[in-house]
Amino acid sequence: MLKGLGDRWSYEDWMNDIATQDSRMPKGWQAQYQTRCDCCGRFLRPGAPGSSWVMVPETDWNSGDERERCPACTEKHGPATCGPQYVAHLCCGVVPNASANQAARQGRSG
């Protein structure tokens, strides 16, 4: 057991205490930190083609808003949007599809 600050203890005691503690995190604990769709709740990779996002920074007067929407929900419900008090093109957007990028490149080069 770890000893308090006032007690005398050695580095070896501290390392032994750390090694014998069962401090392993429960299975699946990382899931709480992974990005989920704000509509359906599915896990998604941020920046996936066709997905949409909102990112309003946290300030003293605002708690911030950070959301992602999966491609299926973006298509079905429309893109995720920020509040009307924010400048939309700075705070939210849609990640273009790879096919749209390819079509745009072909249009420019041809």
Secondary structure by P-SEA (a helix, b strand, c coil): ccccccccccaaaaaaaaaacccccccccccccbbbbcccccccccccccccbbbbbbccccccccccccaaaaaaccccccccccccccccbbbbcaaaaaaaaaaaac
